[in-house]
C-alpha cells in the first residue's frame, strides 16, 4: 500500500495511537476473538492482531 500511496507513510506517526476510535477498536475485536478461540495467550493475541494488520496493510 505504501508503495502505491507514498504520502501515507508519515501519517500514522503523526497522528499517534491517541486517535484510534471506535471503528478501529471494533475491527480489532473480531480478530482478537478468533485468536482467543484458537488458544492464543492474551499477550500473544495482541501481537498476532498487530502482525496480521501490518501484513494486510503492507500487501494491500
PDBQT receptor file of N, H, CA, C and O in Angstrom, charges set to zero:
ATOM      1  N   UNK A   1       0.817  -1.168   0.000  1.00  0.00    +0.000 N 
ATOM      2  CA  UNK A   1       0.000   0.000   0.000  1.00  0.00    +0.000 C 
ATOM      3  C   UNK A   1       0.872   1.247   0.000  1.00  0.00    +0.000 C 
ATOM      4  O   UNK A   1       0.599   2.188  -0.745  1.00  0.00    +0.000 OA
ATOM      5  N   UNK A   2       1.898   1.271   0.807  1.00  0.00    +0.000 N 
ATOM      6  H   UNK A   2       2.120   0.506   1.413  1.00  0.00    +0.000 HD
ATOM      7  CA  UNK A   2       2.716   2.484   0.883  1.00  0.00    +0.000 C 
ATOM      8  C   UNK A   2       3.514   2.716  -0.392  1.00  0.00    +0.000 C 
ATOM      9  O   UNK A   2       3.904   3.850  -0.669  1.00  0.00    +0.000 OA
ATOM     10  N   UNK A   3       3.766   1.671  -1.174  1.00  0.00    +0.000 N 
ATOM     11  H   UNK A   3       3.449   0.750  -0.949  1.00  0.00    +0.000 HD
ATOM     12  CA  UNK A   3       4.438   1.883  -2.459  1.00  0.00    +0.000 C 
ATOM     13  C   UNK A   3       3.513   2.592  -3.436  1.00  0.00    +0.000 C 
ATOM     14  O   UNK A   3       3.961   3.427  -4.222  1.00  0.00    +0.000 OA
ATOM     15  N   UNK A   4       2.226   2.265  -3.394  1.00  0.00    +0.000 N 
ATOM     16  H   UNK A   4       1.862   1.586  -2.756  1.00  0.00    +0.000 HD
ATOM     17  CA  UNK A   4       1.258   2.930  -4.272  1.00  0.00    +0.000 C 
ATOM     18  C   UNK A   4       0.835   4.299  -3.753  1.00  0.00    +0.000 C 
ATOM     19  O   UNK A   4       0.446   5.173  -4.528  1.00  0.00    +0.000 OA
ATOM     20  N   UNK A   5       0.913   4.476  -2.442  1.00  0.00    +0.000 N 
ATOM     21  H   UNK A   5       1.228   3.765  -1.813  1.00  0.00    +0.000 HD
ATOM     22  CA  UNK A   5       0.477   5.725  -1.820  1.00  0.00    +0.000 C 
ATOM     23  C   UNK A   5       1.557   6.226  -0.847  1.00  0.00    +0.000 C 
ATOM     24  O   UNK A   5       1.353   6.204   0.366  1.00  0.00    +0.000 OA
ATOM     25  N   UNK A   6       2.698   6.673  -1.374  1.00  0.00    +0.000 N 
ATOM     26  H   UNK A   6       2.864   6.690  -2.360  1.00  0.00    +0.000 HD
ATOM     27  CA  UNK A   6       3.820   7.036  -0.500  1.00  0.00    +0.000 C 
ATOM     28  C   UNK A   6       3.512   8.184   0.461  1.00  0.00    +0.000 C 
ATOM     29  O   UNK A   6       4.189   8.325   1.480  1.00  0.00    +0.000 OA
ATOM     30  N   UNK A   7       2.524   8.990   0.164  1.00  0.00    +0.000 N 
ATOM     31  H   UNK A   7       1.974   8.875  -0.663  1.00  0.00    +0.000 HD
ATOM     32  CA  UNK A   7       2.163  10.099   1.042  1.00  0.00    +0.000 C 
ATOM     33  C   UNK A   7       1.638   9.617   2.385  1.00  0.00    +0.000 C 
ATOM     34  O   UNK A   7       1.654  10.377   3.353  1.00  0.00    +0.000 OA
ATOM     35  N   UNK A   8       1.168   8.361   2.472  1.00  0.00    +0.000 N 
ATOM     36  H   UNK A   8       1.155   7.743   1.686  1.00  0.00    +0.000 HD
ATOM     37  CA  UNK A   8       0.563   7.869   3.713  1.00  0.00    +0.000 C 
ATOM     38  C   UNK A   8       1.619   7.471   4.753  1.00  0.00    +0.000 C 
ATOM     39  O   UNK A   8       1.313   7.431   5.945  1.00  0.00    +0.000 OA
ATOM     40  N   UNK A   9       2.832   7.180   4.334  1.00  0.00    +0.000 N 
ATOM     41  H   UNK A   9       3.080   7.212   3.366  1.00  0.00    +0.000 HD
ATOM     42  CA  UNK A   9       3.853   6.650   5.245  1.00  0.00    +0.000 C 
ATOM     43  C   UNK A   9       4.055   7.472   6.516  1.00  0.00    +0.000 C 
ATOM     44  O   UNK A   9       4.109   6.887   7.598  1.00  0.00    +0.000 OA
ATOM     45  N   UNK A  10       4.170   8.795   6.440  1.00  0.00    +0.000 N 
ATOM     46  H   UNK A  10       4.126   9.270   5.561  1.00  0.00    +0.000 HD
ATOM     47  CA  UNK A  10       4.390   9.546   7.685  1.00  0.00    +0.000 C 
ATOM     48  C   UNK A  10       3.125   9.750   8.525  1.00  0.00    +0.000 C 
ATOM     49  O   UNK A  10       3.227  10.120   9.695  1.00  0.00    +0.000 OA
ATOM     50  N   UNK A  11       1.955   9.520   7.966  1.00  0.00    +0.000 N 
ATOM     51  H   UNK A  11       1.873   9.219   7.015  1.00  0.00    +0.000 HD
ATOM     52  CA  UNK A  11       0.712   9.822   8.676  1.00  0.00    +0.000 C 
ATOM     53  C   UNK A  11       0.521   9.078   9.998  1.00  0.00    +0.000 C 
ATOM     54  O   UNK A  11       0.205   9.723  10.998  1.00  0.00    +0.000 OA
ATOM     55  N   UNK A  12       0.696   7.747  10.054  1.00  0.00    +0.000 N 
ATOM     56  H   UNK A  12       0.952   7.223   9.242  1.00  0.00    +0.000 HD
ATOM     57  CA  UNK A  12       0.465   7.064  11.336  1.00  0.00    +0.000 C 
ATOM     58  C   UNK A  12       1.338   7.601  12.469  1.00  0.00    +0.000 C 
ATOM     59  O   UNK A  12       0.894   7.678  13.615  1.00  0.00    +0.000 OA
ATOM     60  N   UNK A  13       2.570   7.970  12.152  1.00  0.00    +0.000 N 
ATOM     61  H   UNK A  13       2.931   7.907  11.221  1.00  0.00    +0.000 HD
ATOM     62  CA  UNK A  13       3.440   8.514  13.180  1.00  0.00    +0.000 C 
ATOM     63  C   UNK A  13       3.007   9.891  13.645  1.00  0.00    +0.000 C 
ATOM     64  O   UNK A  13       3.235  10.269  14.794  1.00  0.00    +0.000 OA
ATOM     65  N   UNK A  14       2.386  10.635  12.753  1.00  0.00    +0.000 N 
ATOM     66  H   UNK A  14       2.200  10.328  11.820  1.00  0.00    +0.000 HD
ATOM     67  CA  UNK A  14       1.956  11.985  13.106  1.00  0.00    +0.000 C 
ATOM     68  C   UNK A  14       0.683  11.983  13.947  1.00  0.00    +0.000 C 
ATOM     69  O   UNK A  14       0.522  12.818  14.838  1.00  0.00    +0.000 OA
ATOM     70  N   UNK A  15      -0.211  11.054  13.666  1.00  0.00    +0.000 N 
ATOM     71  H   UNK A  15      -0.080  10.376  12.942  1.00  0.00    +0.000 HD
ATOM     72  CA  UNK A  15      -1.471  11.057  14.411  1.00  0.00    +0.000 C 
ATOM     73  C   UNK A  15      -1.354  10.299  15.728  1.00  0.00    +0.000 C 
ATOM     74  O   UNK A  15      -2.082  10.587  16.678  1.00  0.00    +0.000 OA
ATOM     75  N   UNK A  16      -0.461   9.351  15.786  1.00  0.00    +0.000 N 
ATOM     76  H   UNK A  16       0.130   9.117  15.014  1.00  0.00    +0.000 HD
ATOM     77  CA  UNK A  16      -0.264   8.591  17.022  1.00  0.00    +0.000 C 
ATOM     78  C   UNK A  16      -1.433   7.686  17.354  1.00  0.00    +0.000 C 
ATOM     79  O   UNK A  16      -2.437   7.663  16.642  1.00  0.00    +0.000 OA
ATOM     80  N   UNK A  17      -1.299   6.948  18.427  1.00  0.00    +0.000 N 
ATOM     81  H   UNK A  17      -0.484   6.966  19.006  1.00  0.00    +0.000 HD
ATOM     82  CA  UNK A  17      -2.331   5.996  18.820  1.00  0.00    +0.000 C 
ATOM     83  C   UNK A  17      -3.493   6.647  19.552  1.00  0.00    +0.000 C 
ATOM     84  O   UNK A  17      -4.508   5.996  19.799  1.00  0.00    +0.000 OA
ATOM     85  N   UNK A  18      -3.361   7.915  19.899  1.00  0.00    +0.000 N 
ATOM     86  H   UNK A  18      -2.537   8.444  19.698  1.00  0.00    +0.000 HD
ATOM     87  CA  UNK A  18      -4.418   8.613  20.617  1.00  0.00    +0.000 C 
ATOM     88  C   UNK A  18      -5.681   8.712  19.769  1.00  0.00    +0.000 C 
ATOM     89  O   UNK A  18      -6.784   8.793  20.309  1.00  0.00    +0.000 OA
ATOM     90  N   UNK A  19      -5.532   8.704  18.455  1.00  0.00    +0.000 N 
ATOM     91  H   UNK A  19      -4.636   8.638  18.015  1.00  0.00    +0.000 HD
ATOM     92  CA  UNK A  19      -6.658   8.933  17.563  1.00  0.00    +0.000 C 
ATOM     93  C   UNK A  19      -7.356   7.648  17.128  1.00  0.00    +0.000 C 
ATOM     94  O   UNK A  19      -8.179   7.683  16.213  1.00  0.00    +0.000 OA
ATOM     95  N   UNK A  20      -7.055   6.536  17.747  1.00  0.00    +0.000 N 
ATOM     96  H   UNK A  20      -6.387   6.507  18.490  1.00  0.00    +0.000 HD
ATOM     97  CA  UNK A  20      -7.761   5.297  17.415  1.00  0.00    +0.000 C 
ATOM     98  C   UNK A  20      -9.166   5.417  17.981  1.00  0.00    +0.000 C 
ATOM     99  O   UNK A  20      -9.358   5.633  19.177  1.00  0.00    +0.000 OA
ATOM    100  N   UNK A  21     -10.123   5.277  17.113  1.00  0.00    +0.000 N 
ATOM    101  H   UNK A  21      -9.967   5.101  16.141  1.00  0.00    +0.000 HD
ATOM    102  CA  UNK A  21     -11.511   5.467  17.524  1.00  0.00    +0.000 C 
ATOM    103  C   UNK A  21     -12.278   4.160  17.635  1.00  0.00    +0.000 C 
ATOM    104  O   UNK A  21     -11.690   3.079  17.595  1.00  0.00    +0.000 OA
ATOM    105  N   UNK A  22     -13.587   4.264  17.774  1.00  0.00    +0.000 N 
ATOM    106  H   UNK A  22     -14.065   5.142  17.806  1.00  0.00    +0.000 HD
ATOM    107  CA  UNK A  22     -14.423   3.082  17.985  1.00  0.00    +0.000 C 
ATOM    108  C   UNK A  22     -14.416   2.125  16.800  1.00  0.00    +0.000 C 
ATOM    109  O   UNK A  22     -14.546   0.915  16.989  1.00  0.00    +0.000 OA
ATOM    110  N   UNK A  23     -14.269   2.640  15.582  1.00  0.00    +0.000 N 
ATOM    111  H   UNK A  23     -14.164   3.623  15.428  1.00  0.00    +0.000 HD
ATOM    112  CA  UNK A  23     -14.257   1.737  14.433  1.00  0.00    +0.000 C 
ATOM    113  C   UNK A  23     -13.012   0.860  14.432  1.00  0.00    +0.000 C 
ATOM    114  O   UNK A  23     -13.095  -0.329  14.124  1.00  0.00    +0.000 OA
ATOM    115  N   UNK A  24     -11.864   1.428  14.772  1.00  0.00    +0.000 N 
ATOM    116  H   UNK A  24     -11.796   2.394  15.023  1.00  0.00    +0.000 HD
ATOM    117  CA  UNK A  24     -10.637   0.642  14.835  1.00  0.00    +0.000 C 
ATOM    118  C   UNK A  24     -10.728  -0.401  15.945  1.00  0.00    +0.000 C 
ATOM    119  O   UNK A  24     -10.272  -1.534  15.786  1.00  0.00    +0.000 OA
ATOM    120  N   UNK A  25     -11.313  -0.012  17.050  1.00  0.00    +0.000 N 
ATOM    121  H   UNK A  25     -11.683   0.908  17.178  1.00  0.00    +0.000 HD
ATOM    122  CA  UNK A  25     -11.478  -0.959  18.158  1.00  0.00    +0.000 C 
ATOM    123  C   UNK A  25     -12.431  -2.086  17.760  1.00  0.00    +0.000 C 
ATOM    124  O   UNK A  25     -12.200  -3.245  18.105  1.00  0.00    +0.000 OA
ATOM    125  N   UNK A  26     -13.493  -1.753  17.042  1.00  0.00    +0.000 N 
ATOM    126  H   UNK A  26     -13.680  -0.812  16.762  1.00  0.00    +0.000 HD
ATOM    127  CA  UNK A  26     -14.456  -2.750  16.595  1.00  0.00    +0.000 C 
ATOM    128  C   UNK A  26     -13.803  -3.719  15.616  1.00  0.00    +0.000 C 
ATOM    129  O   UNK A  26     -14.025  -4.928  15.689  1.00  0.00    +0.000 OA
ATOM    130  N   UNK A  27     -12.997  -3.185  14.701  1.00  0.00    +0.000 N 
ATOM    131  H   UNK A  27     -12.817  -2.203  14.642  1.00  0.00    +0.000 HD
ATOM    132  CA  UNK A  27     -12.330  -4.043  13.727  1.00  0.00    +0.000 C 
ATOM    133  C   UNK A  27     -11.301  -4.966  14.389  1.00  0.00    +0.000 C 
ATOM    134  O   UNK A  27     -11.071  -6.075  13.906  1.00  0.00    +0.000 OA
ATOM    135  N   UNK A  28     -10.689  -4.527  15.472  1.00  0.00    +0.000 N 
ATOM    136  H   UNK A  28     -10.876  -3.626  15.864  1.00  0.00    +0.000 HD
ATOM    137  CA  UNK A  28      -9.708  -5.360  16.170  1.00  0.00    +0.000 C 
ATOM    138  C   UNK A  28     -10.385  -6.432  17.021  1.00  0.00    +0.000 C 
ATOM    139  O   UNK A  28      -9.787  -7.473  17.294  1.00  0.00    +0.000 OA
ATOM    140  N   UNK A  29     -11.622  -6.188  17.441  1.00  0.00    +0.000 N 
ATOM    141  H   UNK A  29     -12.108  -5.343  17.219  1.00  0.00    +0.000 HD
ATOM    142  CA  UNK A  29     -12.305  -7.124  18.336  1.00  0.00    +0.000 C 
ATOM    143  C   UNK A  29     -12.531  -8.485  17.679  1.00  0.00    +0.000 C 
ATOM    144  O   UNK A  29     -12.398  -9.517  18.336  1.00  0.00    +0.000 OA
ATOM    145  N   UNK A  30     -12.868  -8.497  16.405  1.00  0.00    +0.000 N 
ATOM    146  H   UNK A  30     -12.976  -7.659  15.871  1.00  0.00    +0.000 HD
ATOM    147  CA  UNK A  30     -13.115  -9.761  15.699  1.00  0.00    +0.000 C 
ATOM    148  C   UNK A  30     -11.887 -10.664  15.668  1.00  0.00    +0.000 C 
ATOM    149  O   UNK A  30     -11.953 -11.809  16.115  1.00  0.00    +0.000 OA
ATOM    150  N   UNK A  31     -10.753 -10.157  15.141  1.00  0.00    +0.000 N 
ATOM    151  H   UNK A  31     -10.699  -9.226  14.779  1.00  0.00    +0.000 HD
ATOM    152  CA  UNK A  31      -9.549 -10.989  15.136  1.00  0.00    +0.000 C 
ATOM    153  C   UNK A  31      -9.090 -11.389  16.547  1.00  0.00    +0.000 C 
ATOM    154  O   UNK A  31      -8.620 -12.508  16.753  1.00  0.00    +0.000 OA
ATOM    155  N   UNK A  32      -9.225 -10.477  17.510  1.00  0.00    +0.000 N 
ATOM    156  H   UNK A  32      -9.606  -9.568  17.343  1.00  0.00    +0.000 HD
ATOM    157  CA  UNK A  32      -8.841 -10.836  18.883  1.00  0.00    +0.000 C 
ATOM    158  C   UNK A  32      -9.661 -12.030  19.371  1.00  0.00    +0.000 C 
ATOM    159  O   UNK A  32      -9.121 -12.938  20.003  1.00  0.00    +0.000 OA
ATOM    160  N   UNK A  33     -10.953 -12.030  19.079  1.00  0.00    +0.000 N 
ATOM    161  H   UNK A  33     -11.391 -11.292  18.566  1.00  0.00    +0.000 HD
ATOM    162  CA  UNK A  33     -11.822 -13.136  19.486  1.00  0.00    +0.000 C 
ATOM    163  C   UNK A  33     -11.404 -14.428  18.788  1.00  0.00    +0.000 C 
ATOM    164  O   UNK A  33     -11.393 -15.491  19.407  1.00  0.00    +0.000 OA
ATOM    165  N   UNK A  34     -11.062 -14.342  17.511  1.00  0.00    +0.000 N 
ATOM    166  H   UNK A  34     -11.071 -13.477  17.008  1.00  0.00    +0.000 HD
ATOM    167  CA  UNK A  34     -10.649 -15.540  16.775  1.00  0.00    +0.000 C 
ATOM    168  C   UNK A  34      -9.337 -16.105  17.308  1.00  0.00    +0.000 C 
ATOM    169  O   UNK A  34      -9.185 -17.321  17.421  1.00  0.00    +0.000 OA
ATOM    170  N   UNK A  35      -8.395 -15.236  17.633  1.00  0.00    +0.000 N 
ATOM    171  H   UNK A  35      -8.518 -14.248  17.541  1.00  0.00    +0.000 HD
ATOM    172  CA  UNK A  35      -7.136 -15.709  18.199  1.00  0.00    +0.000 C 
ATOM    173  C   UNK A  35      -7.359 -16.309  19.592  1.00  0.00    +0.000 C 
ATOM    174  O   UNK A  35      -6.659 -17.242  19.984  1.00  0.00    +0.000 OA
ATOM    175  N   UNK A  36      -8.326 -15.780  20.332  1.00  0.00    +0.000 N 
ATOM    176  H   UNK A  36      -8.895 -15.022  20.013  1.00  0.00    +0.000 HD
ATOM    177  CA  UNK A  36      -8.654 -16.348  21.642  1.00  0.00    +0.000 C 
ATOM    178  C   UNK A  36      -9.227 -17.755  21.482  1.00  0.00    +0.000 C 
ATOM    179  O   UNK A  36      -8.847 -18.665  22.218  1.00  0.00    +0.000 OA
ATOM    180  N   UNK A  37     -10.139 -17.940  20.525  1.00  0.00    +0.000 N 
ATOM    181  H   UNK A  37     -10.447 -17.201  19.926  1.00  0.00    +0.000 HD
ATOM    182  CA  UNK A  37     -10.713 -19.262  20.257  1.00  0.00    +0.000 C 
ATOM    183  C   UNK A  37      -9.611 -20.242  19.843  1.00  0.00    +0.000 C 
ATOM    184  O   UNK A  37      -9.662 -21.428  20.171  1.00  0.00    +0.000 OA
ATOM    185  N   UNK A  38      -8.617 -19.728  19.119  1.00  0.00    +0.000 N 
ATOM    186  H   UNK A  38      -8.575 -18.765  18.852  1.00  0.00    +0.000 HD
ATOM    187  CA  UNK A  38      -7.510 -20.585  18.670  1.00  0.00    +0.000 C 
ATOM    188  C   UNK A  38      -6.556 -20.944  19.803  1.00  0.00    +0.000 C 
ATOM    189  O   UNK A  38      -5.668 -21.778  19.626  1.00  0.00    +0.000 OA
ATOM    190  N   UNK A  39      -6.736 -20.312  20.983  1.00  0.00    +0.000 N 
ATOM    191  H   UNK A  39      -7.457 -19.635  21.127  1.00  0.00    +0.000 HD
ATOM    192  CA  UNK A  39      -5.920 -20.668  22.132  1.00  0.00    +0.000 C 
ATOM    193  C   UNK A  39      -4.708 -19.799  22.376  1.00  0.00    +0.000 C 
ATOM    194  O   UNK A  39      -3.835 -20.171  23.160  1.00  0.00    +0.000 OA
ATOM    195  N   UNK A  40      -4.628 -18.651  21.725  1.00  0.00    +0.000 N 
ATOM    196  H   UNK A  40      -5.337 -18.349  21.088  1.00  0.00    +0.000 HD
ATOM    197  CA  UNK A  40      -3.502 -17.747  21.947  1.00  0.00    +0.000 C 
ATOM    198  C   UNK A  40      -3.585 -17.139  23.345  1.00  0.00    +0.000 C 
ATOM    199  O   UNK A  40      -4.670 -16.742  23.771  1.00  0.00    +0.000 OA
ATOM    200  N   UNK A  41      -2.469 -17.057  24.067  1.00  0.00    +0.000 N 
ATOM    201  H   UNK A  41      -1.589 -17.380  23.720  1.00  0.00    +0.000 HD
ATOM    202  CA  UNK A  41      -2.461 -16.327  25.336  1.00  0.00    +0.000 C 
ATOM    203  C   UNK A  41      -2.701 -14.837  25.084  1.00  0.00    +0.000 C 
ATOM    204  O   UNK A  41      -2.490 -14.357  23.970  1.00  0.00    +0.000 OA
ATOM    205  N   UNK A  42      -3.137 -14.111  26.101  1.00  0.00    +0.000 N 
ATOM    206  H   UNK A  42      -3.309 -14.501  27.005  1.00  0.00    +0.000 HD
ATOM    207  CA  UNK A  42      -3.503 -12.695  25.957  1.00  0.00    +0.000 C 
ATOM    208  C   UNK A  42      -2.417 -11.850  25.317  1.00  0.00    +0.000 C 
ATOM    209  O   UNK A  42      -2.705 -11.078  24.402  1.00  0.00    +0.000 OA
ATOM    210  N   UNK A  43      -1.179 -11.974  25.770  1.00  0.00    +0.000 N 
ATOM    211  H   UNK A  43      -0.946 -12.601  26.513  1.00  0.00    +0.000 HD
ATOM    212  CA  UNK A  43      -0.116 -11.131  25.219  1.00  0.00    +0.000 C 
ATOM    213  C   UNK A  43       0.179 -11.485  23.763  1.00  0.00    +0.000 C 
ATOM    214  O   UNK A  43       0.585 -10.616  22.992  1.00  0.00    +0.000 OA
ATOM    215  N   UNK A  44      -0.016 -12.725  23.380  1.00  0.00    +0.000 N 
ATOM    216  H   UNK A  44      -0.346 -13.431  24.006  1.00  0.00    +0.000 HD
ATOM    217  CA  UNK A  44       0.242 -13.122  22.000  1.00  0.00    +0.000 C 
ATOM    218  C   UNK A  44      -0.903 -12.760  21.076  1.00  0.00    +0.000 C 
ATOM    219  O   UNK A  44      -0.689 -12.562  19.880  1.00  0.00    +0.000 OA
ATOM    220  N   UNK A  45      -2.127 -12.668  21.609  1.00  0.00    +0.000 N 
ATOM    221  H   UNK A  45      -2.301 -12.828  22.580  1.00  0.00    +0.000 HD
ATOM    222  CA  UNK A  45      -3.266 -12.261  20.782  1.00  0.00    +0.000 C 
ATOM    223  C   UNK A  45      -3.037 -10.857  20.235  1.00  0.00    +0.000 C 
ATOM    224  O   UNK A  45      -3.258 -10.597  19.052  1.00  0.00    +0.000 OA
ATOM    225  N   UNK A  46      -2.600  -9.967  21.095  1.00  0.00    +0.000 N 
ATOM    226  H   UNK A  46      -2.421 -10.178  22.056  1.00  0.00    +0.000 HD
ATOM    227  CA  UNK A  46      -2.367  -8.584  20.683  1.00  0.00    +0.000 C 
ATOM    228  C   UNK A  46      -1.292  -8.514  19.603  1.00  0.00    +0.000 C 
ATOM    229  O   UNK A  46      -1.447  -7.810  18.606  1.00  0.00    +0.000 OA
ATOM    230  N   UNK A  47      -0.212  -9.242  19.807  1.00  0.00    +0.000 N 
ATOM    231  H   UNK A  47      -0.086  -9.815  20.617  1.00  0.00    +0.000 HD
ATOM    232  CA  UNK A  47       0.864  -9.247  18.810  1.00  0.00    +0.000 C 
ATOM    233  C   UNK A  47       0.404  -9.876  17.500  1.00  0.00    +0.000 C 
ATOM    234  O   UNK A  47       0.780  -9.416  16.421  1.00  0.00    +0.000 OA
ATOM    235  N   UNK A  48      -0.400 -10.915  17.592  1.00  0.00    +0.000 N 
ATOM    236  H   UNK A  48      -0.705 -11.288  18.468  1.00  0.00    +0.000 HD
ATOM    237  CA  UNK A  48      -0.899 -11.575  16.381  1.00  0.00    +0.000 C 
ATOM    238  C   UNK A  48      -1.784 -10.641  15.569  1.00  0.00    +0.000 C 
ATOM    239  O   UNK A  48      -1.674 -10.593  14.344  1.00  0.00    +0.000 OA
ATOM    240  N   UNK A  49      -2.657  -9.900  16.238  1.00  0.00    +0.000 N 
ATOM    241  H   UNK A  49      -2.746  -9.938  17.233  1.00  0.00    +0.000 HD
ATOM    242  CA  UNK A  49      -3.511  -8.941  15.534  1.00  0.00    +0.000 C 
ATOM    243  C   UNK A  49      -2.652  -7.848  14.899  1.00  0.00    +0.000 C 
ATOM    244  O   UNK A  49      -2.904  -7.444  13.764  1.00  0.00    +0.000 OA
ATOM    245  N   UNK A  50      -1.652  -7.374  15.615  1.00  0.00    +0.000 N 
ATOM    246  H   UNK A  50      -1.447  -7.702  16.537  1.00  0.00    +0.000 HD
ATOM    247  CA  UNK A  50      -0.751  -6.364  15.056  1.00  0.00    +0.000 C 
ATOM    248  C   UNK A  50      -0.002  -6.874  13.839  1.00  0.00    +0.000 C 
ATOM    249  O   UNK A  50       0.159  -6.152  12.855  1.00  0.00    +0.000 OA
ATOM    250  N   UNK A  51       0.451  -8.108  13.901  1.00  0.00    +0.000 N 
ATOM    251  H   UNK A  51       0.320  -8.695  14.700  1.00  0.00    +0.000 HD
ATOM    252  CA  UNK A  51       1.165  -8.705  12.778  1.00  0.00    +0.000 C 
ATOM    253  C   UNK A  51       0.239  -8.874  11.583  1.00  0.00    +0.000 C 
ATOM    254  O   UNK A  51       0.612  -8.558  10.453  1.00  0.00    +0.000 OA
ATOM    255  N   UNK A  52      -0.961  -9.369  11.832  1.00  0.00    +0.000 N 
ATOM    256  H   UNK A  52      -1.264  -9.625  12.750  1.00  0.00    +0.000 HD
ATOM    257  CA  UNK A  52      -1.935  -9.547  10.760  1.00  0.00    +0.000 C 
ATOM    258  C   UNK A  52      -2.283  -8.207  10.107  1.00  0.00    +0.000 C 
ATOM    259  O   UNK A  52      -2.339  -8.106   8.882  1.00  0.00    +0.000 OA
ATOM    260  N   UNK A  53      -2.511  -7.199  10.916  1.00  0.00    +0.000 N 
ATOM    261  H   UNK A  53      -2.465  -7.282  11.912  1.00  0.00    +0.000 HD
ATOM    262  CA  UNK A  53      -2.835  -5.867  10.390  1.00  0.00    +0.000 C 
ATOM    263  C   UNK A  53      -1.678  -5.312   9.566  1.00  0.00    +0.000 C 
ATOM    264  O   UNK A  53      -1.895  -4.774   8.480  1.00  0.00    +0.000 OA
ATOM    265  N   UNK A  54      -0.465  -5.435  10.065  1.00  0.00    +0.000 N 
ATOM    266  H   UNK A  54      -0.289  -5.872  10.947  1.00  0.00    +0.000 HD
ATOM    267  CA  UNK A  54       0.706  -4.950   9.334  1.00  0.00    +0.000 C 
ATOM    268  C   UNK A  54       0.854  -5.671   7.992  1.00  0.00    +0.000 C 
ATOM    269  O   UNK A  54       1.200  -5.054   6.984  1.00  0.00    +0.000 OA
ATOM    270  N   UNK A  55       0.590  -6.973   7.987  1.00  0.00    +0.000 N 
ATOM    271  H   UNK A  55       0.309  -7.474   8.806  1.00  0.00    +0.000 HD
ATOM    272  CA  UNK A  55       0.668  -7.745   6.745  1.00  0.00    +0.000 C 
ATOM    273  C   UNK A  55      -0.375  -7.251   5.744  1.00  0.00    +0.000 C 
ATOM    274  O   UNK A  55      -0.057  -7.019   4.577  1.00  0.00    +0.000 OA
ATOM    275  N   UNK A  56      -1.615  -7.090   6.197  1.00  0.00    +0.000 N 
ATOM    276  H   UNK A  56      -1.873  -7.279   7.144  1.00  0.00    +0.000 HD
ATOM    277  CA  UNK A  56      -2.688  -6.663   5.300  1.00  0.00    +0.000 C 
ATOM    278  C   UNK A  56      -2.408  -5.279   4.751  1.00  0.00    +0.000 C 
ATOM    279  O   UNK A  56      -2.595  -5.047   3.557  1.00  0.00    +0.000 OA
ATOM    280  N   UNK A  57      -1.965  -4.353   5.587  1.00  0.00    +0.000 N 
ATOM    281  H   UNK A  57      -1.813  -4.542   6.557  1.00  0.00    +0.000 HD
ATOM    282  CA  UNK A  57      -1.660  -3.004   5.119  1.00  0.00    +0.000 C 
ATOM    283  C   UNK A  57      -0.478  -3.030   4.162  1.00  0.00    +0.000 C 
ATOM    284  O   UNK A  57      -0.468  -2.310   3.164  1.00  0.00    +0.000 OA
ATOM    285  N   UNK A  58       0.518  -3.856   4.461  1.00  0.00    +0.000 N 
ATOM    286  H   UNK A  58       0.510  -4.441   5.272  1.00  0.00    +0.000 HD
ATOM    287  CA  UNK A  58       1.706  -3.936   3.606  1.00  0.00    +0.000 C 
ATOM    288  C   UNK A  58       1.447  -4.575   2.274  1.00  0.00    +0.000 C 
ATOM    289  O   UNK A  58       2.031  -4.167   1.270  1.00  0.00    +0.000 OA
ATOM    290  N   UNK A  59       0.581  -5.575   2.235  1.00  0.00    +0.000 N 
ATOM    291  H   UNK A  59       0.107  -5.907   3.050  1.00  0.00    +0.000 HD
ATOM    292  CA  UNK A  59       0.301  -6.282   0.995  1.00  0.00    +0.000 C 
ATOM    293  C   UNK A  59      -0.734  -5.551   0.158  1.00  0.00    +0.000 C 
ATOM    294  O   UNK A  59      -0.681  -5.567  -1.071  1.00  0.00    +0.000 OA
ATOM    295  N   UNK A  60      -1.701  -4.892   0.859  1.00  0.00    +0.000 N 
ATOM    296  H   UNK A  60      -1.744  -4.880   1.858  1.00  0.00    +0.000 HD
ATOM    297  CA  UNK A  60      -2.822  -4.227   0.180  1.00  0.00    +0.000 C 
ATOM    298  C   UNK A  60      -2.358  -3.224  -0.764  1.00  0.00    +0.000 C 
ATOM    299  O   UNK A  60      -3.170  -2.571  -1.420  1.00  0.00    +0.000 OA
TER     300      UNK A  60
